[in-house]
Amino acid sequence: MIEVIEGLPEGVVGLEAVGEVTADDYESVAVPAIERARGDRSKVRLLYVLGGRFTGYTGGAMWQDAELGISHPFSWERIAVVTDHDHVRTMVKGLGWLIPGKVKVFPLSARSDAESWVTA
């Protein structure tokens, strides 16, 4: 599932992956949160945490994750991905250049640095 991280400034979306993330999680939680944050802005900032409670993606969720970034390519100002999962870090570093905006990966121990960076 995906949970919304509360308490971030306006225009910043915080999402945390918990357990297994499904395509429905993107449709019912992530996309509406991003649309609300976007409002009348042209760009959104995203903090995405995949911590110790994250166990993986379903096949449909992986597609939704890729589609979310690619279908709104100019909607992103900054994306901070916080994780110690090597496969996620590798994927973001390998594909992050496809998103016109700043994308940075942080270890879980630097979550506060990620929040500062994405909200600056």
C-alpha positions as CSV (number, residue, x, y, z in Angstrom):
1,M,0.0,0.0,0.0
2,I,1.0,3.6,-0.3
3,E,0.4,6.0,2.6
4,V,0.5,9.8,2.4
5,I,3.1,11.5,4.5
6,E,1.4,14.5,6.2
7,G,2.9,17.8,7.3
8,L,4.9,18.7,4.2
9,P,4.7,22.2,2.7
10,E,2.2,23.0,0.0
11,G,3.2,21.7,-3.4
12,V,5.2,18.8,-1.9
13,V,3.7,15.3,-1.9
14,G,5.0,12.7,0.5
15,L,4.3,9.0,-0.1
16,E,5.5,6.0,1.8
17,A,5.4,2.5,0.4
18,V,4.3,-0.1,3.0
19,G,4.0,-3.8,2.4
20,E,3.3,-4.7,-1.2
21,V,2.4,-1.8,-3.5
22,T,-0.3,-2.5,-6.1
23,A,-1.5,-0.6,-9.2
24,D,-4.7,0.3,-7.3
25,D,-2.5,2.1,-4.7
26,Y,-1.3,4.4,-7.4
27,E,-4.8,5.0,-8.7
28,S,-6.4,5.5,-5.3
29,V,-3.7,7.2,-3.3
30,A,-0.7,8.5,-5.2
31,V,-2.3,10.1,-8.3
32,P,-5.0,11.9,-6.3
33,A,-2.4,13.2,-3.8
34,I,-0.2,14.5,-6.6
35,E,-3.2,16.1,-8.4
36,R,-4.2,17.9,-5.2
37,A,-0.7,19.1,-4.6
38,R,-0.4,20.2,-8.2
39,G,-3.6,22.3,-8.1
40,D,-2.8,25.3,-10.3
41,R,1.0,24.8,-10.1
42,S,3.0,23.7,-13.0
43,K,5.4,21.6,-11.0
44,V,5.2,19.3,-7.9
45,R,7.9,18.0,-5.6
46,L,7.8,14.4,-4.4
47,L,9.2,12.7,-1.4
48,Y,8.9,8.9,-1.9
49,V,10.0,6.6,1.0
50,L,10.5,2.9,0.5
51,G,11.7,1.8,3.9
52,G,11.8,-1.4,6.0
53,R,8.1,-1.9,5.8
54,F,8.2,-2.0,2.0
55,T,8.2,-5.6,0.6
56,G,7.8,-5.0,-3.1
57,Y,5.7,-4.1,-6.1
58,T,3.2,-6.1,-8.1
59,G,3.8,-6.1,-11.8
60,G,0.9,-3.6,-12.3
61,A,2.4,-1.3,-9.7
62,M,5.8,-1.2,-11.4
63,W,4.0,-0.2,-14.6
64,Q,2.0,2.5,-12.8
65,D,5.1,3.8,-11.1
66,A,6.9,4.2,-14.5
67,E,3.7,5.6,-16.1
68,L,3.3,8.2,-13.3
69,G,6.7,9.7,-14.0
70,I,6.6,9.5,-17.7
71,S,2.9,10.5,-18.3
72,H,3.5,13.9,-16.6
73,P,7.2,14.4,-17.5
74,F,7.2,18.2,-17.0
75,S,5.2,18.1,-13.8
76,W,8.2,17.3,-11.6
77,E,10.4,19.9,-10.0
78,R,12.2,17.6,-7.6
79,I,11.9,14.0,-6.6
80,A,13.6,12.6,-3.5
81,V,13.5,8.8,-3.3
82,V,14.5,7.5,0.2
83,T,15.4,3.8,0.4
84,D,18.0,1.2,1.3
85,H,16.6,-1.3,-1.3
86,D,19.5,-1.7,-3.8
87,H,17.2,-2.6,-6.7
88,V,15.1,0.5,-6.2
89,R,18.2,2.7,-5.9
90,T,19.7,1.2,-9.1
91,M,16.4,1.6,-11.0
92,V,16.0,5.3,-10.0
93,K,19.6,6.1,-10.8
94,G,19.4,4.3,-14.1
95,L,16.0,5.8,-15.2
96,G,15.9,9.1,-13.3
97,W,17.4,11.0,-16.3
98,L,14.2,10.4,-18.2
99,I,12.4,12.8,-15.9
100,P,13.0,16.5,-16.6
101,G,13.5,17.7,-13.1
102,K,15.9,16.9,-10.3
103,V,15.9,13.3,-9.0
104,K,18.0,12.3,-6.1
105,V,18.2,9.0,-4.1
106,F,18.9,9.1,-0.3
107,P,19.5,6.3,2.1
108,L,17.0,5.8,4.9
109,S,19.4,7.2,7.4
110,A,19.3,10.6,5.5
111,R,15.5,10.9,5.3
112,S,15.7,14.3,7.0
113,D,18.2,15.5,4.4
114,A,15.8,14.2,1.6
115,E,12.9,16.2,3.2
116,S,15.1,19.3,3.4
117,W,16.3,18.9,-0.2
118,V,12.9,18.3,-1.7
119,T,11.2,21.2,0.2
120,A,14.1,23.7,-0.3
